[in-house]
Amino acid sequence: MALGYFEAFVKTWRNHWVEWKKRGLTKTFLKDFIDDVSTDFYISANDILLCAVLGIFFTVTRFFLNEAVFKPIFRKFKLLAKEEEKCPESAFKLLFYSIAYGYCFHLLFSGKYDFFHETKNCWRGWYKGMPVPQDIYTLYVVQAGYYIHALYAVLFMDLWRKDSILTFSHHILTISLIVLSFSLRYHKIGVLVLFLHDVNDVFLEFGKLCVAFKTRNGKYHLLPDILGSVTFLCFTLLWVYCRLYLYPIKVLFAGSYEFSKLVPNRPFYFSGNIMLWILFGMNLWWFQYILRMLIRAVTGKKLEDIREDSEIKDADGKID
C-alpha cells in the first residue's frame, strides 16, 4: 500500500519524538559529537582536495565560457541590455544542471540501483565505512565541487537578488549535507535529495533564457514567450511534486522512520534530519516567490523573476 502524504509526516514526527526521548541532548553532547565524528566519519584528505580542485575548475570554466562563448553569442541576438547581462549565468547553470540531472536520472533508473521506488534500500546492507560505488562517488565530488564554486559565484559572479543571502546559506547547507551523507555512507539518500532538486533548476534556467529571448533586436517574438510560459508552468508543477510532495515521502520519511527501523545506533540521526528539514523549509520559502510569479502571470502581468528587483512596477507605474 502506497504511503500517504500526511501519513508520512505523522510517522516521521512520531519517530523524531521517540528518538528524542531515547537519546536527546545530554550534558556531554559536545564531547559525544566530537567522538562520533572521529569514529563515524569516513572521508579522506584526497576526497576534500578533489572537491576543492573541482570548485576551482568550475569557476575557471564558467569564466572562460562566459567570455569566449556565452557573451559573444548573446550579444549577436541584440537582447535587452539587462537580459544580455543575465543570460551567461543562466546558460552556465542550465548546462551544469542538465548534465547533473541526466547523470542522476541514469543512476536511479538504469536498473543498477533500486532505492527510489523502495527507499528502504537506502539502508539495507549499510555499515560504517562501506565503500561508495564509483558512479555515486563521481556524482558526489562533482556536486560538492559545483557548490563550492556556487558559494564564490553568489558573491562575485551572479546577479545579486533579494534571496541571495538565503541562496548562499542554501549552498552551505548543501555542502554540509553532501559531506555528512558521504562521510557516514548515507550516499543513497543523498542521491535522492540531488535528484529531486536538480530538475527544477533545469527548467528555471531554461525559462529565464526564454524570457530573455522574447525581445530581440527591439522586436517581440511570440515563440520564446510561449515557451517561457510553458516552462514556468512545468517548473511550478515540478517544484510542488518533487520538492514539496516527493521530498517528504521519499527523503524525510526514509531519513527518519525507515532509518530508525533498519540502522542500529543511527549515527548523527538528529544532525542529518535537522538539515533535511531546514532544506524543506527553504523550499517552502522559495515557493512563495513562485506563487507570486504565478499570480502575476495569471493576471496578465509580465512574467519575470521577481527576486531580481527590489521593486516591480506594473504598466501604470504602481509598485506591486
N, C-alpha and C positions, 0 to 999 in steps of 0.2 A: 504494500500500500504506500502510495506516494506521501511524502512528508508535507504537511500543510504549512503555510507561511507563518501563521500565528502560533501553531503548534511548535514550530522550530524556535520561535522567540521564547515561549513559555519553558520549554525543556532546557534551552540554553541558559536562561536566567536562574532557573531552579538549580541547575548544575553548578553555576557560579556560586550560589549561596551555600550549597553543600560543600564545595571545595573551600570556601572561605571559613566555614565552621571547622573544617578539618585542619586547615593549615593557613590561617590568615596571618596578619602581621604579628611578629614576635619581638621581644626586646633585642634579640640578636639578629634582626632582619638584615642589616648591612653586612655583618660578618658572614652570614649564611649566603647572601647574594654573591659576595666575593669568592667564597669557597665553591659555590656552584659554577661560577664562571671558569674557575681553574680546573674543575673536574668534568664539566659537561660540554664545554666549547671545544670544537674541533675545527680550527681554521689556522692556516699556516701563514707565515710572512710572505711566502710566494703568492698565495691567493690575494692577499691585500695589495701587494705590489702590482700584480697583474690588473686589478681593478683600477688602481691609480693611473697606471700607464694607459689603460683604455679611456679613462676620463680625459687625459691629455689628448689622446688620439681623436676623440670625438670633437673636442674643442678646436683643434687644428684643422681637422677635416671640414668642420662646419665653416670656419673662417675661409678656407680655400674655396669651398663650393659657393659660398655667398659672393665672393669677389670675382671668381673666374667663371661661374656658371649661372647662378640664380639671378644676380643683379643685372648682368647683361641681357639675359633672356627677358626678364620682366620689363626692362627698360624699352625693349623693342615694341612691346604691346601698348606703350603710352597709356598706362593706367593712371588713375588719380594719384597725386603725389603721396598722400597718406597710405594708400593701398600698396603702392610700389615699395614703400618703406617696410611694410609689414610682411609682404609675400615671401622674402627669403627665409624668414623664421618659420612660417607655416610649411614651406616646401621641405626644409630640412626635417622638421618634426614629422611630416607626413611620410617622408622616405623612411625614417627610422621606425616609426610605429607600424607601418605596413609590413616591413620585413620582420620586426619583432613579433607582431601578432601572427603573421603567417607561419613563422617558425614554431610558436607556442601552439597554434592550432594543429600543426603537424605532430608535435609531441603527444598531444592529448588524443588525437583521433586516427593515428596511423595504425593502431592495433597493438602497439608495444606496451602501452600502459592502459590501465582501467581504473582510474581514480576520479574521473569527472562524473561518470554516472553512478559509481559506487564509491562514495567518499570515505567509507571505512577502510578502503585500500590505501589511503594516505598513511595509515598507522599500522596495518598488518605487516608483520615482519620487521618492525622498526627496532633498532637497538643503537646504543650510543656509539658514535664514531663510525657508523656504517658507511660504506663507500657511496659517493654520489655518482650516478651514471654520467658518462661523459657528455651526452647530449643535454642533460639538465644542467650540468656544470657550466657548459658553454652559455646557456641561456642566463644563468645567474651572474656570471662575471661580466657579460656584455651589458645586462641591465644595470648592474652595480656601477659599471664604468659610465654608462649613459647618465645616470642620476647624479654621479659626481660632477660630470660636465654640466648637468642641468642646474646644480647649485651655483656654479660660476655664471652660467648663462642668464639666470634670473637677475643677477646683479649687474652684469656688464654687457649682455648681448641682446636680451629680449626687450620688447616694448614693456614699459612699466604700466601695470594695470592696477585696478582697485584691489584685486586679490593677490598681488604679487607677494606680499608677506606671507599669506596663507599658502601660496604655492611653494615658497621657499621652505616653510615648515613641513609641507607635504613631502618634499623631496628628502628632507632629513628623516622623516618618519619612514619613507620607502626604503632608504638605505639601511636604516636600523632594522626594519623587518627582513630585508634581504640578508643582512649579516646574522641576525638572530636565527632565522629559519635554516640558513646554510650551516651555521656552526653547530646547531642542535640536530641537524639532519631531518628537519621538518620541511624538506625541499618540495615534497609533493604538494602540500597545501600552499606553498609559496607559488608554485606554477599556476594553481587555480586563481590565486589573487591577481597575478600578472595577466592571465588570460581574460578575466572578467573586467579588467580595467583598460587594457591597451586598445581594444576595438573601438571604444568611444573616441579616443584621441585620433584615430584614423579618420573617422567621419568629421570630427571637429575641424581638423586642419584642412581637409578637402573642402568642407563647406566654406571656410574662410577664403580659400582661393577662388571658389565660385563667386562669392560676393565681390571680391576684388575685380573679377573679370566682367562684371556686369557693365562697367563703363570703360570702354577702350577707345582711345583716340577721340575722346569727347563725345562718343555716341553710346546710347543704351543698347544692350544686347539681351535678347529675351532668353536664349538657351541657358546661359550660366545663371540667370535669375531663377529659372525653373529648377535647375539642378541644385542651386543653393537652398531653395525652399524644401525640396525633397530630401536633401542631405540633412538639413536641420531636423526635419521630422523623424528621419531614421535615427539620428543622433539622440533625440529626446526619448524615443521608444527604447533604444538600446540602453540608455542610461537607467531608465526605470527597470528594465528587465534584468540587465547584468549587474548593476551596482546596487540597486535597491531591492530587488527580488531574489535573484540567484545568489548574490553575495551572502545574505543572511542564512539561507537554507543550505548552501554549499560550504561556505567558509566558516562563518560564525558558529554554526551548529557542529560542523566537523571539528573545529578547533576547541570546542568545549565538551559537549555531550559525548561524542564518539571518541574523542581524545581520552576522556576520563575512563571510558569503558575498556579501551584497548591498550593503553600505555600505562605500565606501572610507574609510580613515583611522579611522573609528569613534570619533568624539569621546566622551569620558567613558565608554568601554566599561566600565572597572572600577568607577567610581563608581556607575553605574546598576545594574550587576549585583550589586554588594555589597549595595545597598539592597534589591533584589528578593529576594535570598537571606535577608536579615535578616527581611523580611516573611514569607517562607515559614517561617522558624524560629519567629516569633511564632505563626503559625497552628498549628504543631506543639505549641507550649507550651500554647496555649489548648485544644487538643484533649484534653489530659489532664483538664481540668476537665469537658469534655463526657463523656468516658468514665466519670468518677467519678459524674456525674449519671445516666448510663445504667445503671450498676451499681446505684445506689440505686433507680431506677425498676423494674428487673427484680426486685430483691429485695423489692419491696413497700413501700419507704420513701417518705417524702414527696418529691414532685418539686418542687424549688426551686433557685434559683440559689445554688450553694454558695460563690460568691465573696463573698456579702453578709454572711456571719457568720464570725467568727474561729473559732467552734466550732459544730458541728452535732450536736445530740443526738437519739438515737432515742427510741422510746417508753419505754424502760426507764431513760432518763436517762444512758445511756452516751455518751461522746463518740466520734464517728467520726474 
